[in-house]
Amino acid sequence: QVQLSESGGGLVQAGGSLRLSCAVSGRTFSIGPMGWYRQAPGKQRELVATMTGGGMTNYAASVKGRFTISRNNAQNTVYLQMNSLKPEDTAVYYCTAHNTWGQGTQVTVSS
């Protein structure tokens, strides 16, 4: 019943920025935990950033200070602002909320 759809990925040069969006559709009973994960080729999926229903955030050490997770409750959308991007940030980024995963959006950072 709940569906997530990521967008905003693309190709950027090192040092650039991207803003990912995750639109949540379907029936949601309340605001719950949500997060962003990523998976690079040959690597396991890893946590990037999370936000509790109350708005508390947590970040992977590798992105702390560069990435920011946020949400717009009225639009039912979760965001990931990514600044100072590095080639090692290249991965497919996935949104998760309400025990559901999106299809992923590709982020490629060139050197």
C-alpha positions, 0 to 999 in steps of 0.5 A, a space after each residue: 500500500 505504501 510506495 516510495 519513489 526516489 529521484 534527483 540522482 545524476 552525474 556530478 563532478 567532485 565537490 558538487 552537490 545533489 539533492 535526492 527526493 523520496 516521494 511517499 505515496 499510499 496510506 501512511 498511518 503516522 510519521 515513522 522512521 525513515 532513511 537513506 542507504 546506498 550500495 556501490 558496485 561490489 559492496 553491501 548496502 550501507 546506511 547513509 542517514 536516518 531520521 526518526 519520526 520525532 526528527 532526530 537524525 543519524 549519519 554515517 561517519 563518511 558523510 557526516 558534515 556533508 549530507 543532510 536528511 530532511 523531510 516535508 511532511 505536507 508533501 510527504 517527501 524525504 530529502 537527502 542534500 549531498 554537498 562536497 561530493 566525492 567519487 567514493 559517494 558513487 552508488 545507488 541510493 535507496 530511500 526507506 520508510 514504513 518498512 518499504 524500499 524505493 527502487 533506487 536512484 544512481 549517483 555518480 561522482 566524477 573526479 
